[in-house]
Amino acid sequence: MRRIGFSEAIDDSLGQAMAIDPRIILLGEDVQGLHGGLFMRFGRERVRNTPISEAAFLGAAVAAAMAGLRPVAEVMLVDFIGVAVDALLNHAAKLEVFSGGRWKAPLVVRTACGGGYGDGGQHEQSLWGWLAHIPGLSVIVPSCPADAGGLMQTALELGSPVVFLEHKLISSLWLDFLGSGGRDTVSYDVPAQGRRGLAPRVWRALPMGTAAVRREGTDLTMVTLGVGVHRALEAAVVLEGRGISAGVLDLRSVFPLDKAAICREVGRTRRLLVVDEDYEGFGLSGELAAVALEAGLTFQYARVCTPGTIPYARHLEEAALPNVERILRACRQLLESRSD
């Protein structure tokens, strides 16, 4: 085992896979500079800079996947997928079904997500609920370096389109950028854990759609993903000091969703708090409630999500995004509510 950064784990995993499988290529804006180690190792034929046109290079990646390659298309921010969503929504995600399995699109879209650093509502969205809503797309959201590297192997081996999301506040690559360009006087609520962690030297694919229990609890269950895992764990420590046992379940992927783990944990505590940086309405938080209800469980429910467009002003942004204070307040209300 070794200690490694979140972004480095993804690149290291990708590099190991590229060394084995010559079909894997990386393309996107400035990828030769952002991933210089991969560029130096594999050259410009397999690490390819593209014009600033997500629609063009995501469309090209879908065609490359159909032709037998295993492209990893890097979109700088998940918000920018909006200008290229046709390639995912109407082509990559539907290709296998429409062709009766004769065609596939083994494509990985790697992209950064999440807020908490003052970039506003067009650069800080999460959007994993929206993307997972599209049949045929898998959506991965790791919370630690070991999962980031392992799940990248999973995505590369899957044989169907995957969106791989890395939250900027645990991404070492992004944190280095956020501390530059005049932002060195600005502080961010970066989790103590997540940016670096123990990871294997040789990467192996992790099971797809398998959640991880990060903390056992008996009084309530917090279900979350990405940076929310670290917020929930921090809140659980505070609650422990108050005599409350809170569990934390890390989904690791939005689709496929580990329904069995969700029902098992909620069935034990009978209280479910969803911590989700994506939008509250019509998203993952409601889906998790439906999963537990459809399993016949009786439980108390609350959620801490992003209520609407993320404000630019830092104090408003901090109030809008899920944070430890909001999580603790929701836990208190959940514990005070009565179950008939």
NUPAVEX-907224 format. One line per field, with one value per residue: x, y, z of N, C-alpha, C, O in turn. Coordinates in steps of 0.001 Angstrom, whole numbers, plus 500000, padded with zeros to 6 digits. Layout:
n.x X_...
n.y Y_...
n.z Z_...
ca.x X_...
ca.y Y_...
ca.z Z_...
c.x X_...
c.y Y_...
c.z Z_...
o.x X_...
o.y Y_...
o.z Z_...
//
This chain:
n.x 500841_500318_500504_498557_497475_494113_493525_495921_495689_493687_494912_497118_495917_494674_496956_498152_496227_496296_498839_498479_496326_496161_494094_492991_492565_493196_491453_490793_490346_493381_494614_497152_498796_497584_497751_500496_502299_501096_501050_503778_504468_502854_502521_501475_499639_497994_497308_495512_495180_492331_490179_488388_485651_483210_481066_482126_484393_483300_481421_483205_484498_482479_482151_484725_484699_482743_484154_486037_487956_488844_487939_488775_487219_487800_486029_486206_484639_481696_479451_479768_479057_476543_476524_477106_475456_473869_475467_475793_473170_471476_472944_475449_474323_472103_472854_473531_471079_469421_470686_470340_472316_474443_476141_478300_479287_482013_482884_484434_483647_485391_485157_485062_483345_481080_480961_481846_483888_483514_482782_480377_477060_477268_479510_479831_478148_476746_475178_474921_472578_470887_472354_472411_469793_469475_468818_471086_473469_476179_477077_479625_480883_483410_484864_487360_490935_491618_489210_488781_490850_490400_487742_488026_489341_487231_485369_486723_486745_484111_482618_480519_478960_480245_480037_482397_482891_484706_485010_485815_486858_488152_489945_493227_494453_492655_492545_495096_494924_492854_494045_495538_496152_495408_493716_494815_494380_491942_489919_488952_486479_487815_487724_489353_490078_490275_491485_494049_495180_495428_496289_496304_499260_499046_496384_493054_489879_486948_483894_481040_478465_478328_477891_479675_480080_481006_480943_479616_476350_473652_471499_470750_470941_473147_473163_475195_477613_480754_482212_480412_480507_482650_481811_479594_480833_482323_480243_479142_481053_480786_478165_478525_479819_477680_476304_475005_474607_475609_475414_477274_476822_478444_477690_479122_478514_475968_474349_474969_472778_473164_470807_470192_472051_471321_468696_469250_470811_469115_466946_467925_468300_466075_465930_466600_468891_469647_472495_473316_474913_473892_471044_468004_465304_463558_465626_468513_468134_465355_464975_466315_464659_462390_463346_463695_461073_459666_460679_459251_459854_459520_460201_461890_462554_464855_466569_469568_470384_471284_469382_468671_469690_473165_474491_476691_477951_480026_479113_476434_476637_477874_475799_473962_475022_475415_476600_478455_477122_474468_473902_474033_471909_469752_469942_469316_466642_465574_465956_464352_461838_458829_458021_455254
n.y 498804_502372_505937_508226_510855_511958_512709_511843_509119_508408_509031_507330_504816_504895_505047_502528_500879_501760_500921_498232_497866_498785_500035_502030_505464_508911_511913_515424_518841_520442_518167_517127_518797_518871_516240_515445_513368_511077_511892_512130_509502_508014_509470_511691_510452_508890_510446_513060_516397_518503_520749_523507_522401_520713_519310_518459_516793_514895_513708_512640_510828_508965_507860_506798_504848_503142_502226_500571_501472_502465_505065_507714_510465_513702_516078_519346_520552_519278_520756_521625_519523_519915_521193_519169_517058_515552_513615_511782_511300_510609_508915_507384_506226_504837_503154_500356_499142_499946_498654_496049_494876_494544_496669_498646_501185_501640_503840_506300_509134_511484_513840_516930_517954_519734_522200_524950_526773_529234_529695_529913_529290_528119_526615_524935_522797_519520_517380_514594_513183_513929_512900_510155_509593_509017_506288_503621_504888_504698_505996_507171_508111_508609_508715_508649_508138_505345_504211_505819_505143_502348_502266_503588_501633_499818_501266_501404_498777_498135_498282_499787_503084_505396_507886_509523_511036_513491_515130_518515_519523_517431_516726_516654_517790_519821_521326_522420_524197_525857_527234_529137_531949_534359_533506_532745_533870_533062_530883_527433_524966_522324_518839_517021_514425_512380_513827_512723_509347_505849_503409_500695_499384_498099_498321_497120_496295_497460_496114_496943_499232_498792_499743_501268_500825_503329_504072_502557_502673_503114_504731_506455_506644_507983_508565_509001_510501_511036_514148_514545_512326_512811_515111_514026_512104_513767_515101_512898_512319_514537_514075_511703_512575_513594_511460_510057_507628_507517_506232_505974_505652_505139_505637_505404_504890_506255_505239_501965_501546_500683_499149_497171_497534_500071_499610_497715_499155_501322_499877_498932_501205_502800_505438_507803_509920_511803_513032_515156_516775_517452_518819_519348_518832_516289_514372_512406_512234_511990_509599_507737_507696_506592_504043_502834_502955_501431_498988_498335_499415_501139_504319_507296_510312_512577_515213_516731_518912_520658_523452_525041_527108_527624_530148_532949_534646_534174_533714_533139_530950_529091_528710_527460_525030_521593_521289_520722_521928_522197_519487_518510_519924_518840_516184_516450_517295_515042_513062_514030_513760_511826_508390_506735
n.z 500000_499610_500133_498390_496193_495355_492618_491480_491901_490090_487626_487824_487867_485375_483760_484259_483119_480439_479708_479474_477733_474511_473244_474743_474909_475687_475576_475214_476365_476791_477883_477565_479002_481554_482331_482311_482875_481774_479127_478505_478746_476962_474640_471898_470240_471807_473941_473553_472731_472324_470410_472009_472293_473428_472348_469906_470580_472314_470683_468805_470464_471018_468449_468123_470125_469092_466945_468006_469820_473221_474486_476782_477546_478508_480157_481154_483251_484781_484276_481675_480104_479274_476755_475106_475426_473715_472489_474541_475589_473358_471780_472726_475099_474164_472176_472405_473082_470932_468836_469338_470856_469154_468686_470714_473102_474575_476547_478581_480377_481914_484483_486353_489334_491559_494258_496454_496442_495338_492566_491294_489805_487257_487163_489291_489667_490432_489260_489023_489488_487378_485196_485813_485451_482817_480861_480353_480886_483134_486329_488242_491425_493270_496637_497821_497376_496972_496116_493894_492056_491793_490873_488458_486983_486894_485367_482925_482139_481781_479352_478435_478278_480671_483152_484974_487919_489678_492689_493174_495589_496809_494992_494187_491980_491221_493588_493733_491600_492495_494517_493275_491043_492321_494284_496652_499097_499871_501745_501833_502541_502885_503147_505776_505257_502289_500133_500073_500513_501514_499098_496704_495040_492643_490567_490848_489509_491123_492504_490619_491448_494202_497422_500202_503643_505629_508223_511054_512495_514863_515457_513367_509759_507460_504095_501333_499051_497262_498130_500131_501782_503501_504816_506142_507781_509439_510744_512054_513993_515677_516534_517899_520184_521468_522268_520269_517779_514598_511360_508261_504884_501933_498693_496265_493543_491451_489480_488550_491396_494754_496003_497862_499960_500853_501811_503765_505665_506330_507225_509649_511304_510978_510356_507911_506477_503747_502264_499868_497328_494923_493087_494911_494037_492257_492117_493183_495983_496382_494986_496602_498858_497661_496979_499517_500504_498619_499240_501400_503864_506980_508029_509251_507499_506003_504202_503020_500741_497672_497230_494980_492181_492435_494424_493680_495551_498359_501029_500650_498982_500714_502495_500893_499899_500965_504243_507293_509434_508466_508121_510774_511902_510473_511311_514024_513879_512670_514613_516573_515547_515440_514957_513762
ca.x 500000_501030_499634_498505_496415_492895_493719_497039_495201_492972_495912_497939_495076_494521_498237_498329_495321_496781_500020_498018_495347_496490_492879_492594_493128_492693_491305_490081_491004_494598_494954_498601_499386_496994_498183_501792_502916_500509_501477_505186_504570_502126_502638_500339_498636_497072_496885_495264_494497_491224_489649_487442_484327_482798_480201_482963_485240_482477_480917_484314_484765_481457_482495_485935_484283_482057_485145_486895_488824_488279_488310_488463_487030_487824_485308_486812_483644_480485_478491_479966_478432_475285_476633_477435_474681_473297_476349_475534_471745_470817_473824_476189_473480_471049_473411_473458_469670_468901_471313_470148_473568_475494_477072_478467_480121_482817_483380_484455_483710_485939_484840_485072_482036_480975_481258_482468_485082_483170_482800_479046_476123_477562_480782_479925_477066_477104_474457_474945_471203_470434_473040_471979_468416_469521_469041_472258_474672_476603_477583_480508_481289_484220_485110_488708_491846_491553_488019_488923_491649_489736_486541_488439_489523_485886_484783_487420_486434_482669_482126_479383_479340_480339_480465_483238_482895_485593_484683_486996_487422_489033_490824_494481_494680_491836_492899_496278_494455_492017_494902_496369_495415_494838_492804_495584_493883_490602_489930_487916_486145_488317_487731_490674_490313_489745_492441_495103_494819_496093_495808_497186_500229_498488_494948_492094_488523_486036_482544_480202_477184_478426_478140_480605_479753_482169_480811_478433_475520_472418_470412_470327_471826_473377_473542_475800_478629_481702_482653_479404_480940_483529_480953_478776_481708_482628_479036_478964_481950_480131_477003_479015_480069_476374_475677_474196_475345_475194_476121_477506_476895_479012_477098_480199_477942_474546_473814_473943_472549_473162_469543_470216_472784_470495_467593_469814_471214_467928_466135_468472_468178_464733_466047_467414_469251_470398_473371_473473_475235_473108_469808_467034_464101_463555_466978_468945_467581_464018_465099_466674_463445_461527_463933_463384_459628_459250_461087_458329_460404_458934_461368_461874_463359_465217_467625_470340_470758_471379_467973_468446_470904_474204_474832_478103_478458_480526_478292_475212_477028_478083_474494_473189_475590_475427_477764_478301_476096_473152_473724_473730_470558_468813_469989_468584_465217_465205_465916_463251_460565_458254_457588_454029
ca.y 500000_503645_507108_508851_511838_511540_512831_510986_507739_508211_509006_506127_503707_505026_504699_501080_500279_502098_500109_496876_497872_499875_500668_503144_506774_510040_513116_516516_520143_520611_516957_516885_519556_518476_514878_515400_512065_510182_512361_511753_508035_507383_510259_512482_509621_508309_511536_513988_517666_518777_522120_523771_522083_519444_518588_517829_515676_513804_513002_511849_509728_507943_507182_506013_503671_502244_501686_499599_502049_502649_506448_508451_511860_514536_517355_520115_520651_518548_521742_521784_518402_520401_521557_517965_515955_514720_512467_510809_511006_510015_508033_506406_505517_504058_502386_498914_498727_500143_497723_494681_494385_494373_497785_499175_502395_501560_505210_506900_510593_511925_515252_517458_518437_520207_523583_525251_527596_530551_529792_530205_528247_527486_525904_524192_521827_518103_516834_513132_512680_514164_511967_508791_509477_508585_504839_503231_505535_504461_507229_506837_509279_508109_509642_508503_507703_503910_503984_506534_504324_501079_502459_503899_500327_499294_502004_501051_497393_497900_498016_500659_504455_505727_509228_509384_512366_513725_516397_519380_519773_516329_516487_517378_518577_521021_522147_523195_525295_526775_528056_529998_532983_535372_532921_532219_534449_532532_529567_526511_523942_521077_517775_516576_513156_512328_514297_511722_508160_504604_502782_499615_499706_497546_498579_496107_496831_497252_495732_498075_499327_498272_500809_500945_501377_504061_504138_501868_503472_502466_505692_506971_506326_509018_508012_510112_510136_512093_514951_514411_511284_513423_515981_513168_511519_514825_515282_511719_512464_515491_513402_510711_513300_513874_510185_509605_506751_507773_505490_506653_504753_505773_504950_505213_505083_506614_504124_501271_501942_499527_499217_496236_498158_501169_499040_497055_500143_502060_498929_498792_502417_503380_506873_508024_511281_511840_514196_515120_518109_517701_519548_518630_518408_515287_513843_511225_512187_511421_508216_506911_507513_505656_502701_502289_502790_500304_497756_498112_499904_502285_505064_508752_510724_513985_515351_517980_518992_522010_523735_525685_527612_527921_531573_533286_535216_533061_533410_532499_529625_528241_528394_526640_523692_520785_521455_519989_522596_521792_518060_518356_520432_517852_515015_516778_517271_513659_512332_514545_513385_510587_507402_506090
ca.z 500000_499557_500217_497069_496046_494664_491169_491098_491871_488833_486553_487966_487432_483929_483154_484304_482134_479103_479431_479156_476646_473575_472721_475603_474584_476471_474759_475842_476344_477590_478630_477514_480092_482825_482646_481641_483020_480771_477810_478321_478687_475852_473428_471420_469568_472783_474829_472454_472963_471402_470469_473096_471773_474030_471409_468884_471001_472850_469512_468263_471385_470791_467193_468368_470888_468159_466007_468671_470839_474560_474784_477999_477142_479713_480114_482237_484314_484401_483760_480235_479400_478707_475346_474331_475997_472656_472267_475593_475737_472196_471011_473526_476062_473499_471072_472614_473018_469575_467891_469796_471412_468139_468826_472064_473205_475805_476662_479908_480424_483194_484625_487713_489764_492926_494596_497731_496250_494822_491106_490779_489421_485968_487254_490551_489802_490563_488103_488895_489411_485999_484307_486125_484968_481417_480773_479580_481422_484512_486928_489358_492214_494385_497742_498347_496314_496690_495297_492621_491157_491540_490060_487100_486353_486651_484252_481688_481794_481758_478005_478144_478649_482093_483557_486160_488501_490817_493334_493149_496914_497198_493849_494367_490764_491279_494741_493351_490747_493269_495356_492432_490325_493205_495275_497765_500349_500096_502377_501391_503523_502309_504157_506212_504565_500931_499135_500037_501274_501167_497867_496265_493995_491409_490634_490449_489400_492245_492049_490211_492122_495568_498381_501283_504958_506134_509682_511570_513382_515314_515651_512068_508641_506455_502798_500619_498065_496973_499266_501178_502713_504497_505629_507003_508794_510401_511552_512896_515144_516576_517117_518863_521419_522088_522591_519125_516880_513215_510340_506986_503741_500733_497543_495286_492206_491440_488706_489312_492780_495656_496737_498990_501061_501364_502589_504948_506662_506782_507990_511004_512122_510757_510084_506725_506085_502499_502092_498412_496830_493711_493343_495746_493334_491186_492005_493919_497342_496289_494535_497742_499653_496934_497094_500839_500613_497773_499927_502509_505121_507665_508511_509224_506346_505801_503209_502954_499326_497125_496937_493684_491539_493414_494379_493519_496800_499143_502202_500163_498501_501882_503076_499968_499732_502194_505105_508553_510238_507948_508393_512194_512140_509936_512201_515243_513558_512382_515869_517373_514926_515964_513976_514212
c.x 500880_500030_499713_497351_495262_493079_494849_496606_494482_493953_496761_497169_494911_495812_498492_497451_495799_497993_499634_497171_495628_495271_492479_493316_492491_492607_490495_490900_492207_495025_496456_499327_498876_497474_499513_502489_502401_500954_502926_505318_503982_502098_501343_499296_497598_496643_496738_494540_493414_490889_488664_486032_483922_481918_481034_483704_484459_481830_481979_484617_483745_481782_483731_485610_483583_483052_486151_487866_488095_488620_487916_488406_486928_487139_485729_485890_482369_479425_478561_479442_477136_475367_476905_476563_474057_474139_476121_474087_471180_471675_474482_475275_472482_471583_473228_472026_469140_469463_471122_471429_474697_476540_477129_479352_480885_483588_483362_484548_484176_485706_484821_483710_482160_481448_481931_483693_484784_483191_481412_478314_476342_478855_480855_478841_477614_476475_474468_473535_470632_471056_472594_470539_468359_469769_470242_473549_474944_477245_478327_480937_482103_484479_486520_489627_491752_490351_488155_489711_490979_488525_486871_488719_488175_485260_485408_487075_484960_482126_480891_479716_479235_480696_481155_483460_483854_485304_485936_487641_488151_489982_492091_494800_493916_492194_494153_495878_493682_492843_495774_495520_494754_493894_493529_495156_492503_490710_488747_487701_486516_488325_489147_491062_489797_490743_493593_494678_495596_495457_496771_498160_499789_496972_494146_490708_487725_484671_481697_478886_477181_478795_479085_480132_481010_482138_479523_477663_474241_471234_469885_471368_471922_473871_474022_476839_479576_482138_481661_479752_481763_482770_480145_479615_482076_481436_478836_479850_481347_478956_477418_479296_478792_475620_474814_475074_474805_476052_476247_477683_477337_478517_478151_479724_476460_473765_474982_473941_472446_471926_469550_470922_471975_469401_468097_470136_470021_467021_466621_468172_466802_464760_467025_467626_470097_471192_473820_473731_474529_471814_468781_465874_464358_464902_467234_468288_466170_464041_465435_465482_462518_462037_463557_461885_459138_459673_460218_458822_459590_460065_461079_462890_463632_466336_468275_470929_471004_469995_467701_469762_471923_474592_476335_478699_478823_479625_476971_475490_477190_476767_473701_473697_475519_476725_477466_477208_474700_472876_473342_472325_469504_468785_469182_467074_464733_465067_464767_461888_460116_457829_456365_454100
c.y 501252_504768_507842_509845_511316_511570_511936_509529_507451_508112_507741_504892_503714_504633_503205_500392_500542_501262_498692_496856_499039_500572_501904_504409_507822_511247_514159_517780_520148_519350_516670_517652_519121_517104_514614_514060_511072_510581_511951_510245_507465_508205_510869_511658_509081_509312_512756_515241_517878_520266_522269_523628_520707_518640_517836_516624_514575_513016_512124_510648_508613_507154_506306_504741_502661_501551_500749_500142_502124_504064_506891_509914_512719_515866_518141_520202_519944_519493_521831_520587_518852_520725_520338_516783_515051_513468_511375_510347_510204_509042_506987_505574_504574_503061_500886_498408_498832_499135_496266_494047_494236_495486_498215_500416_502346_502855_505635_508416_510979_513423_515648_518040_519102_521619_523723_526129_528887_530709_529923_529024_527612_526679_524962_523126_520406_517273_515309_512532_512809_513141_510527_508540_508936_507073_504531_503877_505045_505734_506880_508118_508790_509173_509588_507976_506223_503582_504649_505700_503010_501215_502946_502609_499704_499944_501593_499644_497164_497585_498808_502050_504728_507200_509093_510776_512451_515111_517236_519588_518568_515958_517315_518254_519891_521914_522971_524395_526328_527666_529011_531109_534008_534824_532462_532805_533921_531139_528745_525458_522576_520002_517332_515273_513265_512740_513314_510521_506948_503987_501676_500099_499175_497641_497378_496736_496498_496830_496970_498057_498750_499410_500319_501594_502029_504192_503431_502801_502761_503425_506280_506610_507534_508349_509160_509598_511310_512836_514882_513347_511900_514408_515136_512536_512543_515076_514106_511765_513428_514831_512368_511360_513661_512587_509605_508801_506894_506969_506291_505599_505540_505005_504553_505291_505421_505618_503273_501672_500689_499582_498321_496858_499289_500625_498359_498068_500920_501153_498755_500007_503065_504897_507055_509514_511195_513146_514198_516534_518425_518418_518687_518045_517353_514591_512612_511124_511606_509960_507292_506681_506505_504226_502068_502055_501591_498961_497459_498597_501073_503045_506551_509226_512219_514029_516722_518035_520449_522411_524321_526136_528064_529395_531788_533820_534084_532718_532757_531098_528653_527833_527433_525214_522909_520992_520775_520608_522191_520326_517839_518838_519433_516595_515269_516727_515852_512851_512783_514154_512033_509694_506687_504580
c.z 500000_499751_498894_497045_495211_493142_490684_491012_490561_487673_486606_487500_485917_483209_483154_483263_480707_478719_479007_477896_475695_472992_473518_475178_475486_475565_475498_475792_477293_478333_478602_478614_481452_483277_481941_481738_482007_479367_477523_478106_477409_474571_472942_470680_470545_473848_473938_472931_471905_471420_471631_472523_472302_473090_470373_469438_471721_471718_468887_469149_471233_469522_467370_469144_469996_467232_466676_469679_472182_475024_476188_477588_478391_479444_481345_483457_483853_483841_482233_479433_478730_477229_474473_474730_474930_472420_473300_475607_474576_471405_471907_474416_475402_472475_471240_472492_471590_468579_468299_470310_470417_468207_470287_472021_474526_476038_478118_479738_481823_483331_486094_488053_491126_493159_495944_497613_495488_493320_490481_490182_488072_485989_488454_490715_489964_489447_487985_488852_488011_485051_484549_485683_483536_481372_479887_480026_482844_485036_488205_490058_493408_495440_498284_497244_495972_495818_493933_491616_490806_490647_488654_486335_485992_485428_482923_481215_481495_480375_477622_478675_480144_482233_484905_486740_489681_491398_493503_494515_497494_496062_494015_493163_490832_492455_494481_492495_491563_494186_494573_491827_491222_494252_496531_499106_500709_500714_501879_502469_502948_503392_504503_505526_503133_499874_498961_500868_500804_499937_497468_495195_492639_491512_490143_490429_490657_491712_491740_490982_493520_496500_499473_502578_505517_507659_510084_512496_513725_515406_514347_511027_507718_505179_501920_499632_497868_498226_500419_502192_503839_505375_506623_508109_509861_511318_512507_514131_516165_517283_518157_520211_522164_522405_521492_518179_515465_512257_509058_505895_502513_499507_496506_493833_492365_490596_488225_490785_493645_496551_497972_500192_501684_502276_503858_506039_507205_507599_509416_511867_512051_510633_508932_506504_504830_502447_500633_497903_495518_494098_494069_494935_492271_491016_492851_495283_497354_495870_495706_498664_498990_497051_498432_501022_499808_498353_501140_503849_505667_508344_508497_508189_506383_504766_503314_501557_498945_496639_495558_493090_492584_493317_494209_494818_497760_500327_501802_499634_499667_502528_502199_499867_501041_502975_506436_509411_509772_508233_509855_512523_511654_510802_513462_514993_513304_513667_516760_516819_515433_514820_514514_514038
o.x 502057_498831_500796_496375_495411_492819_494758_497089_494646_493842_497085_497721_494997_495773_498990_497878_495720_498170_500372_497282_495355_495404_491713_494544_491381_493564_489623_492005_492050_495740_496978_500363_499651_497588_499643_503187_503176_501205_503246_506188_504542_501696_500267_498168_496452_495698_497725_493433_493566_491275_488170_485327_484244_482017_480698_483659_484906_481709_481700_484953_484099_481699_483789_486168_483803_482820_487020_488551_486891_489498_486873_489437_486066_487592_485617_486328_482008_478595_477553_479391_476687_474384_476933_476884_473746_473599_476237_473810_470476_471193_474110_475424_472055_470837_472807_471780_468487_468805_471679_471612_475802_477693_476131_480063_480449_484784_482392_485427_483442_486014_484595_483006_483210_482226_482497_484468_485709_483584_481293_478850_475662_479259_481851_478651_478779_477181_474066_473328_469968_470366_472417_470120_467316_470829_470397_474625_474029_477882_477735_481310_481530_484336_486869_489137_491800_490449_487698_489301_490988_488298_486075_488370_488011_484696_484710_487112_484594_481267_480275_480662_478264_481559_480561_484136_483830_485349_486983_488849_488722_490734_492037_495357_494467_492151_494261_496432_493834_492388_496667_494317_493658_493326_492912_495536_491950_491500_487689_488619_485651_488885_490024_492238_488985_490851_494063_493906_496332_494240_497940_497911_500130_496364_494504_490403_487817_484327_481658_478269_476150_479880_479275_479819_481975_483170_478464_478257_473783_470086_468694_472517_470907_474883_473335_476935_479264_482401_482030_479343_481587_483065_480027_479163_482133_481601_478407_479450_481389_478771_476743_479041_478826_474444_473974_476164_473695_477280_475437_478579_476676_478888_478068_480487_475791_472661_475889_474962_471727_471994_468979_470450_471950_469205_467448_469780_469927_466395_465825_467826_466409_463734_468139_466670_471161_470624_474606_472868_474573_471524_468701_465506_465276_465285_466314_467917_465828_463224_464901_465315_461926_461245_463149_461479_458290_459107_460418_458262_459048_460805_460155_463950_462768_466973_467636_471857_470939_469468_466615_470823_471583_474982_477142_479835_478043_479396_476448_474689_476700_476645_472866_472902_475559_477817_476350_476444_473841_471746_472429_471631_468496_467724_468444_466323_463615_464150_464273_460889_460935_457326_456414_453146
o.y 501185_504570_508053_509697_510355_510578_511339_508784_506377_507218_507153_504029_502674_503968_502661_499441_499657_500926_498033_495939_500186_501592_502735_504427_507636_511575_513833_517801_519882_519452_516037_517202_519013_516843_513714_513647_510303_509724_511484_509788_506535_507700_510612_512120_508840_509045_513412_515167_517482_520972_521278_524613_519677_517414_516712_515545_513428_511794_510995_509574_507436_505925_505199_503680_501456_500427_500193_499366_501880_504242_506502_510527_512488_516668_517643_519949_520006_519086_522081_520645_518254_520552_520445_515637_513895_512389_510188_509148_509217_508412_505815_504355_503602_502222_500211_497372_497912_498795_495361_492834_493841_495278_498154_500665_502951_502946_505369_508915_510818_514191_514814_518554_519044_522173_522779_526237_529563_531767_530031_527922_526638_526122_524256_522610_520132_516535_514777_511483_511897_512580_509764_507389_508453_506619_505105_503464_504987_506470_506353_509094_508571_510369_510405_507417_505867_502776_504105_505561_502599_500386_502740_502502_499135_499269_501450_499361_496097_496716_498533_502194_504341_507704_508605_511604_511604_516120_516740_519807_518672_514989_518545_519341_520951_523138_524101_525483_527531_528738_529637_531192_534479_535588_531843_532280_534292_530314_529282_525108_521783_520230_517275_515042_514134_512092_513093_510659_507010_504037_501710_501102_499747_497101_496718_497610_495391_497160_497920_497006_498267_499980_499116_502784_501337_504397_503684_503621_501901_502983_506571_506309_508049_507648_510173_508392_512438_512223_515133_513442_511545_514524_515489_512440_512220_515245_514299_511304_513174_515005_512183_510765_513993_512619_508745_509242_506456_507017_507177_504759_506496_503848_503467_505727_504943_505209_503783_502079_499750_500007_498673_496727_499442_501123_498420_497869_501151_501602_498462_499861_503797_505558_506533_510276_510577_514231_513348_517402_519565_518602_517475_516887_517499_514254_511871_510028_510819_509167_506186_505583_505661_503297_500908_501063_500829_497923_496457_498227_501882_502475_507015_508622_513019_513013_517720_517295_521348_521781_524124_525621_528801_529855_530924_533485_533152_531539_531916_530181_527524_526725_526678_524280_523505_520880_520310_519885_521876_519956_517067_518226_519203_516006_514395_516181_515496_512039_512023_514208_511195_510184_506096_503875
o.z 500354_499555_498346_497780_494456_492462_489611_490160_489983_486835_485574_486818_485263_482174_482169_482609_479855_477548_478274_477082_476051_472316_473030_475096_475985_474864_476303_475251_478485_479331_479519_479103_482402_484475_481111_480811_481439_478520_476430_477364_476829_473522_473481_470507_470164_474590_473607_473465_470749_472351_472168_472304_471709_473044_470000_468847_471741_471796_468483_468650_471310_469514_466834_468865_470127_466789_466005_470345_472266_475868_476713_477314_479238_478628_482465_484579_482678_483028_481573_478205_477752_476509_473247_474414_475217_472179_472993_475632_474791_470464_471853_474488_476026_471971_470301_471874_471098_467596_467677_470216_470791_467830_471005_471047_475505_475760_478828_479036_482798_482420_486971_487184_491766_492382_496494_498563_495038_492828_489260_490064_487749_484968_488616_491816_489675_488759_486950_488241_487518_484201_483599_485558_483094_481802_478809_479593_483665_484283_489147_489406_494475_495185_499137_496263_494795_494893_492927_490464_489646_489766_487737_485160_484913_484567_481919_480017_481002_480231_476591_479450_480795_481515_485866_486131_490573_490695_493921_494595_498579_496164_493986_493315_490535_492333_494958_492650_491352_494586_495144_492074_490922_495033_497398_500152_501745_500257_501550_503210_502576_504464_503641_505245_502816_498833_497844_501817_499819_499757_497853_494526_491604_492436_489167_491241_491187_490577_492521_491150_493987_496391_499652_502599_505843_508299_509510_513196_512973_515432_514238_511350_507249_505189_501781_499403_498248_499261_501567_503350_505004_506565_507796_509250_511048_512526_513645_515200_517369_518487_519170_521257_523349_522766_521756_517815_515163_512330_508789_505970_502108_499310_495931_492971_493281_490955_487568_491339_493307_497704_499005_501321_502905_503384_504902_507201_508410_508559_510308_513039_512960_510788_508964_506362_504846_502571_500214_498030_495054_495280_493871_495130_491465_489896_493195_495703_498236_496337_495795_499196_499665_497206_498482_501629_500272_498012_501826_504880_504914_509146_507830_508021_506741_504485_503645_501232_499783_495722_495013_493441_493509_492245_494550_495156_497958_500600_502533_499813_499613_503049_502697_499761_502117_502418_506669_510051_510595_508551_510145_513335_512323_511006_513916_515801_513677_513791_517592_517537_515811_513809_515593_514369
//
